[in-house]
Amino acid sequence: MKQAEFFTSRWGLILATLGIAIGTGNIWRFSRIVAQNGGGSFLIPWVVFLLVWSVPLIIAEFAIGKSTRSGPIGAITKTAGKKYSWMGAFVAFVPTAIMFYYSVVTGWCIYYFYSTVSGNLFNANDHLVYWNNFSSGYLPLLFHFIAISIGAIVVYRGIVKGIEKVNKFLVSSLIIILLILLIRSVTLPNSIEGIKYLFSADLDQMLNIKVWLNALTQNAWDTGAGWGLILTYAIYMKKKEDITLNAALIGFGNNSISLIAGIIIFSTVFSLSSIDAMEQISQSGPANTGLTFIYLPKLFAIISESMFVNSIFAALFFLALSFAATSSLISMIELTTRTFIDFGLPRKRAIIFVAALGFLLGIPSALSSNFFANQDWVWGVGLILSGAFISFSIIKYGINKFRVEIINGEGSEIKIGKWYNVIIGFLIPLQVIVLLIWWLVSSASWDPEWWNPLNTENAGTCLFQWALVISLFLIFNKYLSKKVIN
């Protein structure tokens, strides 16, 4: 299939790809994970894994997408061989499964922005009750529909008029909003204590293996490395675009946004001596939403004596969160759409089908917090396998050949050395093995029913659902490879 549409410029490509990486995880998840893992002690392994996990995998995704001009199934098949189409299918399925409930999260963000603008949020006496009343009703279903509809309309308009144009607005606006909030947060009384906590390292914490493993997990969430989303956008790269430089810009740009969001939240929380800052910031509400949807409204309600000023900053925050969520959701919808396009479905028909499927299969997550938590757990951890499969496909292709011919090929401005061979061929598989073993051992140690597939969040439910999906793809492996190889 001849590639008919491309991003018009490097700026357009970078902003669109940053839209993948910058999501709700940068704003609410990052700060919570930092608080639970020793503050500045967490940042050192977090930066290490940016270099030995995220950036190498982003380079790999850019290179595979650009060279194969196919979605994850076709890309992995062309890179690793026809026997491994099932791996590409799994890589495509994980972000699709995440899309079903991430649209619900995007709807939450949009609703809270609306609630702030309308004044309903600050009229609430108890924000925990406010959240519980919202999340247990039918409003999440309505805003899930709104979110998936917005994302589908953008993708329906195509790469240039839709994804590129919208992400230029969303990501640029998001950065501006965060910079405004940054200036305000660091000028709050006692905000320096929050900044000190964020950047002060404790040697004992740095020697804790859990801190390092959480840093790796957060990197996978933060950057979008191993999701297959960057691979999908790379299909629309021009031949002259440099892979390595773009990957570095995405990785470091994304982590910079996380740091800015961290400074905003820590500065705001520590400036309010009337609450136990550390207790509040490390809270995890239903499906890890506590900090954003329960505690931050409390903070914004008292950051100044003027309720009008407080409303403006709260509205800016939830608008930024909505933009971040929407830009990531768009990429998930595009990946799923591209998968069906590779199977011969026209783009416009594919996006209508994906939008309908996304809404219907997102309904259980919109109506049940337990179902939402289960899917978030299963497919969030499943991203580790996706990263492993992408690494495996390069190993099968030939790491050195991949580096020399594809990464350092046409359009390359920065040549990658043999260190890349070591990271892809050894370090990433090692990280996957260590992380999965630690996860299984720790699960068994704290959960006597770790094997039970009916539990909401344990190893058993992950292993059962992964095995079910992989078995299905293995059965249809020949069919998958025939459909994506023209």
KERO-85351 format. One line per 8 residues: number of its first residue (from 1); their letters; for each residue x, y, z of C-alpha. Coordinates in nm, 2 decimals, m for minus. Layout:
% residues N
NUM	a	X,Y,Z  ...
END
This chain:
% residues 486
1	mkqaefft	0.00,0.00,0.00  0.15,0.33,m0.11  0.17,0.59,0.17  m0.04,0.88,0.06  m0.03,1.12,0.36  0.26,1.25,0.57  0.31,1.50,0.85  0.39,1.83,0.68
9	srwglila	0.69,1.93,0.90  0.92,1.81,1.18  0.74,2.05,1.41  0.40,1.89,1.32  0.55,1.54,1.38  0.71,1.63,1.71  0.40,1.80,1.85  0.18,1.51,1.74
17	tlgiaigt	0.41,1.25,1.89  0.44,1.46,2.21  0.07,1.44,2.22  0.10,1.06,2.25  0.36,1.08,2.53  0.20,1.37,2.73  m0.11,1.24,2.90  m0.27,1.23,3.23
25	gniwrfsr	0.01,1.01,3.36  0.25,1.30,3.34  0.03,1.52,3.55  m0.14,1.31,3.82  0.04,0.98,3.81  0.40,1.11,3.81  0.36,1.32,4.12  0.19,1.04,4.31
33	ivaqnggg	0.46,0.79,4.22  0.74,1.04,4.31  0.57,1.09,4.65  0.55,0.72,4.72  0.91,0.65,4.62  1.12,0.90,4.81  1.09,1.22,4.61  1.42,1.32,4.45
41	sflipwvv	1.55,0.96,4.51  1.31,0.85,4.24  1.42,1.10,3.98  1.77,0.94,3.93  1.65,0.59,3.83  1.37,0.76,3.64  1.63,0.95,3.42  1.84,0.63,3.39
49	fllvwsvp	1.55,0.44,3.25  1.47,0.72,3.01  1.81,0.65,2.86  1.81,0.26,2.87  1.44,0.19,2.81  1.23,0.48,2.67  1.46,0.65,2.42  1.59,0.32,2.27
57	liiaefai	1.23,0.19,2.23  1.11,0.52,2.08  1.40,0.50,1.83  1.29,0.15,1.75  0.93,0.25,1.70  1.01,0.54,1.48  1.24,0.32,1.27  1.00,0.03,1.24
65	gkstrsgp	0.70,0.25,1.15  0.90,0.46,0.90  1.06,0.16,0.73  0.75,m0.07,0.71  0.47,0.19,0.66  0.24,m0.05,0.85  0.05,m0.06,1.17  0.18,m0.28,1.46
73	igaitkta	0.07,m0.62,1.31  0.23,m0.56,0.97  0.53,m0.38,1.12  0.62,m0.67,1.35  0.55,m0.93,1.08  0.78,m0.75,0.83  1.05,m0.71,1.09  1.05,m1.04,1.28
81	gkkyswmg	0.89,m1.27,1.03  0.55,m1.42,0.95  0.56,m1.66,1.25  0.54,m1.36,1.49  0.23,m1.18,1.35  0.07,m1.27,1.68  0.32,m1.05,1.86  0.22,m0.75,1.65
89	afvafvpt	m0.14,m0.83,1.72  m0.07,m0.82,2.09  0.12,m0.49,2.05  m0.19,m0.35,1.87  m0.44,m0.49,2.11  m0.29,m0.35,2.43  m0.33,0.02,2.35  m0.67,m0.06,2.19
97	aimfyysv	m0.78,m0.22,2.52  m0.64,0.08,2.71  m0.83,0.31,2.47  m1.16,0.16,2.59  m1.11,0.29,2.94  m0.88,0.58,2.87  m1.17,0.74,2.69  m1.35,0.72,3.02
105	vtgwciyy	m1.06,0.90,3.20  m1.06,1.17,2.93  m1.44,1.21,2.99  m1.36,1.26,3.37  m1.12,1.54,3.28  m1.36,1.71,3.05  m1.63,1.69,3.31  m1.42,1.84,3.58
113	fystvsgn	m1.32,2.13,3.35  m1.69,2.19,3.29  m1.76,2.16,3.66  m1.49,2.42,3.74  m1.61,2.67,3.48  m1.98,2.63,3.59  m1.88,2.67,3.95  m2.03,2.34,4.06
121	lfnandhl	m1.69,2.20,4.17  m1.62,2.48,4.43  m1.98,2.47,4.55  m1.93,2.12,4.68  m1.87,2.08,5.05  m1.70,1.74,5.03  m1.49,1.67,4.71  m1.47,1.30,4.80
129	vywnnfss	m1.85,1.28,4.80  m1.86,1.49,4.49  m1.63,1.24,4.31  m1.82,0.94,4.44  m2.16,1.08,4.33  m2.02,1.15,3.98  m1.83,0.83,3.93  m2.12,0.61,4.05
137	gylpllfh	m2.38,0.77,3.83  m2.44,0.78,3.45  m2.25,1.10,3.38  m1.92,0.92,3.31  m2.10,0.73,3.03  m2.21,1.06,2.87  m1.86,1.21,2.89  m1.71,0.89,2.77
145	fiaisiga	m1.92,0.93,2.46  m1.82,1.29,2.42  m1.45,1.20,2.46  m1.45,0.91,2.21  m1.65,1.13,1.96  m1.40,1.41,1.98  m1.11,1.18,1.92  m1.29,1.00,1.64
153	ivvyrgiv	m1.38,1.33,1.46  m1.01,1.43,1.47  m0.89,1.10,1.33  m1.17,1.10,1.07  m1.03,1.43,0.93  m0.69,1.26,0.85  m0.33,1.30,0.94  m0.27,1.66,0.83
161	kgiekvnk	m0.61,1.83,0.88  m0.69,1.62,1.19  m0.41,1.47,1.40  m0.14,1.72,1.31  m0.35,2.04,1.32  m0.53,1.95,1.64  m0.21,1.84,1.82  m0.04,2.16,1.73
169	flvsslii	m0.31,2.34,1.92  m0.36,2.10,2.20  0.01,2.04,2.29  0.11,2.41,2.24  m0.18,2.52,2.46  m0.10,2.26,2.72  0.26,2.38,2.75  0.15,2.74,2.78
177	illillir	m0.11,2.65,3.05  0.14,2.45,3.25  0.40,2.74,3.23  0.13,2.98,3.37  0.05,2.73,3.65  0.42,2.68,3.71  0.48,3.06,3.76  0.19,3.08,4.00
185	svtlpnsi	0.28,2.77,4.20  0.64,2.86,4.27  0.54,3.20,4.40  0.31,3.05,4.67  0.42,3.07,5.03  0.64,2.78,5.13  0.65,2.64,4.78  1.03,2.60,4.81
193	egikylfs	0.97,2.31,5.05  0.79,2.12,4.78  1.07,2.19,4.52  1.33,2.07,4.78  1.14,1.75,4.83  1.11,1.69,4.46  1.48,1.73,4.40  1.64,1.60,4.72
201	adldqmln	1.78,1.25,4.70  1.81,0.99,4.98  2.08,0.72,4.93  1.88,0.46,5.13  1.58,0.51,4.90  1.80,0.49,4.59  1.92,0.14,4.70  1.56,0.02,4.72
209	ikvwlnal	1.48,m0.21,4.43  1.11,m0.11,4.43  1.21,0.25,4.36  1.40,0.14,4.05  1.12,m0.08,3.93  0.86,0.19,3.98  1.09,0.43,3.79  1.09,0.18,3.49
217	tqnawdtg	0.71,0.14,3.50  0.66,0.52,3.51  0.89,0.57,3.22  0.69,0.33,3.01  0.37,0.52,3.11  0.53,0.86,3.07  0.69,0.84,2.73  0.45,0.60,2.55
225	agwglilt	0.76,0.38,2.47  0.66,0.02,2.37  0.29,0.11,2.32  0.30,0.09,1.94  0.15,0.44,1.92  0.48,0.61,1.81  0.53,0.33,1.56  0.19,0.42,1.41
233	yaiymkkk	0.26,0.79,1.38  0.60,0.71,1.23  0.42,0.56,0.93  0.35,0.92,0.83  0.71,1.04,0.86  0.88,1.17,0.55  1.19,0.98,0.44  1.41,1.28,0.51
241	editlnaa	1.31,1.29,0.88  1.58,1.19,1.13  1.48,0.91,1.36  1.73,0.95,1.64  1.69,1.33,1.69  1.31,1.30,1.69  1.32,1.02,1.95  1.55,1.23,2.18
249	ligfgnns	1.32,1.53,2.15  1.02,1.32,2.24  1.18,1.15,2.54  1.34,1.45,2.69  1.05,1.68,2.60  0.80,1.45,2.77  1.00,1.41,3.09  1.04,1.79,3.11
257	isliagii	0.66,1.82,3.11  0.65,1.56,3.39  0.90,1.77,3.59  0.70,2.09,3.53  0.38,1.92,3.64  0.56,1.78,3.95  0.69,2.12,4.05  0.33,2.26,4.01
265	ifstvfsl	0.17,2.00,4.23  0.44,1.97,4.50  0.47,2.35,4.53  0.10,2.38,4.56  0.06,2.10,4.81  0.35,2.21,5.03  0.24,2.57,5.04  m0.07,2.47,5.23
273	ssidameq	0.03,2.40,5.59  m0.33,2.33,5.69  m0.31,1.98,5.54  m0.07,1.69,5.57  0.10,1.74,5.24  0.27,1.41,5.20  m0.04,1.21,5.31  m0.26,1.39,5.06
281	isqsgpan	m0.03,1.39,4.76  0.05,1.01,4.78  m0.32,0.91,4.81  m0.47,0.68,4.55  m0.84,0.70,4.52  m1.06,0.47,4.30  m0.84,0.35,4.02  m0.56,0.58,4.12
289	tgltfiyl	m0.76,0.90,4.07  m0.76,1.04,4.42  m0.49,1.31,4.39  m0.64,1.47,4.08  m1.01,1.45,4.13  m1.05,1.46,4.51  m0.75,1.65,4.66  m0.65,1.90,4.39
297	pklfaiis	m0.99,2.07,4.39  m0.94,2.12,4.77  m0.60,2.27,4.70  m0.72,2.51,4.43  m1.01,2.62,4.65  m0.76,2.78,4.90  m0.45,2.88,4.71  m0.56,3.25,4.73
305	esmfvnsi	m0.83,3.46,4.91  m1.01,3.52,4.58  m1.24,3.25,4.47  m1.24,3.40,4.12  m0.86,3.36,4.10  m0.89,3.01,4.24  m1.15,2.92,3.98  m0.93,3.04,3.70
313	faalffla	m0.63,2.84,3.81  m0.84,2.53,3.86  m1.00,2.57,3.52  m0.66,2.60,3.36  m0.54,2.29,3.53  m0.83,2.07,3.43  m0.82,2.22,3.08  m0.46,2.12,3.06
321	lsfaatss	m0.55,1.77,3.19  m0.83,1.75,2.93  m0.59,1.85,2.65  m0.33,1.60,2.76  m0.58,1.32,2.78  m0.74,1.40,2.45  m0.41,1.41,2.26  m0.32,1.06,2.39
329	lismielt	m0.67,0.93,2.32  m0.64,1.05,1.96  m0.32,0.84,1.91  m0.49,0.53,2.05  m0.79,0.57,1.81  m0.55,0.62,1.52  m0.36,0.30,1.60  m0.67,0.09,1.61
337	trtfidfg	m0.80,0.26,1.30  m0.47,0.20,1.12  m0.49,m0.17,1.22  m0.82,m0.21,1.04  m0.69,0.00,0.74  m0.41,m0.26,0.71  m0.67,m0.53,0.68  m0.83,m0.35,0.38
345	lprkraii	m1.10,m0.13,0.54  m1.12,0.23,0.41  m1.01,0.49,0.66  m1.35,0.66,0.70  m1.53,0.33,0.74  m1.26,0.21,0.98  m1.29,0.51,1.21  m1.67,0.48,1.23
353	fvaalgfl	m1.63,0.12,1.33  m1.35,0.20,1.58  m1.55,0.48,1.74  m1.86,0.26,1.78  m1.64,m0.02,1.92  m1.46,0.21,2.15  m1.78,0.35,2.30  m1.95,0.01,2.35
361	lgipsals	m1.65,m0.16,2.50  m1.58,0.14,2.72  m1.93,0.12,2.88  m1.83,m0.13,3.15  m1.54,0.09,3.26  m1.76,0.40,3.27  m2.02,0.23,3.49  m1.80,0.01,3.72
369	snffanqd	m1.49,0.13,3.90  m1.39,m0.23,3.97  m1.40,m0.32,3.60  m1.21,0.00,3.52  m0.94,m0.08,3.78  m0.91,m0.44,3.65  m0.85,m0.33,3.29  m0.62,m0.05,3.39
377	wvwgvgli	m0.41,m0.30,3.59  m0.41,m0.58,3.32  m0.32,m0.38,3.02  m0.11,m0.12,3.20  0.13,m0.40,3.31  0.08,m0.56,2.96  0.28,m0.27,2.82  0.59,m0.44,2.95
385	lsgafisf	0.52,m0.74,2.72  0.46,m0.50,2.43  0.81,m0.34,2.48  0.96,m0.69,2.50  0.79,m0.79,2.17  0.92,m0.48,1.99  1.27,m0.55,2.12  1.24,m0.92,2.01
393	siikygin	1.13,m0.82,1.66  1.45,m0.62,1.61  1.67,m0.90,1.75  1.51,m1.14,1.49  1.57,m0.89,1.21  1.93,m0.85,1.32  2.01,m0.56,1.56  2.32,m0.44,1.38
401	kfrveiin	2.15,m0.46,1.04  1.85,m0.27,1.18  2.08,0.00,1.33  2.29,0.05,1.02  2.03,0.02,0.74  1.72,0.16,0.90  1.80,0.39,1.20  2.12,0.53,1.03
409	gegseiki	1.97,0.51,0.68  1.80,0.77,0.47  1.73,1.10,0.65  1.96,1.02,0.94  2.13,1.33,1.08  2.27,1.16,1.40  2.43,0.82,1.36  2.36,0.57,1.64
417	gkwynvii	2.66,0.36,1.76  2.70,0.00,1.87  2.58,0.09,2.22  2.23,0.06,2.08  2.29,m0.31,2.00  2.37,m0.37,2.37  2.06,m0.19,2.50  1.81,m0.35,2.26
425	gfliplqv	1.97,m0.70,2.26  2.05,m0.73,2.63  1.94,m0.45,2.86  1.57,m0.42,2.76  1.51,m0.80,2.77  1.69,m0.81,3.11  1.47,m0.53,3.24  1.16,m0.71,3.12
433	ivlliwwl	1.26,m1.04,3.29  1.36,m0.88,3.62  1.05,m0.66,3.63  0.81,m0.96,3.56  0.99,m1.19,3.80  0.98,m0.92,4.08  0.62,m0.86,4.00  0.52,m1.23,4.02
441	vssaswdp	0.72,m1.29,4.34  0.59,m0.98,4.52  0.23,m1.06,4.41  0.26,m1.41,4.56  0.41,m1.26,4.88  0.12,m1.01,4.96  m0.17,m1.19,4.79  m0.24,m1.56,4.89
449	ewwnplnt	m0.48,m1.57,4.60  m0.24,m1.42,4.34  m0.34,m1.70,4.10  m0.72,m1.61,4.11  m0.82,m1.47,3.77  m1.14,m1.33,3.91  m0.96,m1.08,4.14  m0.96,m0.71,4.04
457	enagtclf	m0.58,m0.64,4.07  m0.35,m0.94,4.10  m0.11,m1.15,3.89  m0.37,m1.41,3.82  m0.61,m1.18,3.63  m0.32,m1.05,3.42  m0.18,m1.39,3.33  m0.53,m1.52,3.25
465	qwalvisl	m0.63,m1.23,3.02  m0.29,m1.22,2.85  m0.30,m1.59,2.78  m0.65,m1.57,2.64  m0.56,m1.29,2.40  m0.22,m1.44,2.30  m0.38,m1.79,2.24  m0.64,m1.63,2.01
473	flifnkyl	m0.38,m1.45,1.81  m0.16,m1.76,1.79  m0.45,m1.96,1.65  m0.51,m1.69,1.38  m0.14,m1.62,1.32  m0.14,m1.74,0.96  m0.45,m1.54,0.88  m0.30,m1.22,1.03
481	skkvin	0.02,m1.25,0.84  m0.15,m1.31,0.51  m0.38,m1.01,0.56  m0.10,m0.76,0.64  0.17,m0.88,0.39  0.06,m0.77,0.04
END
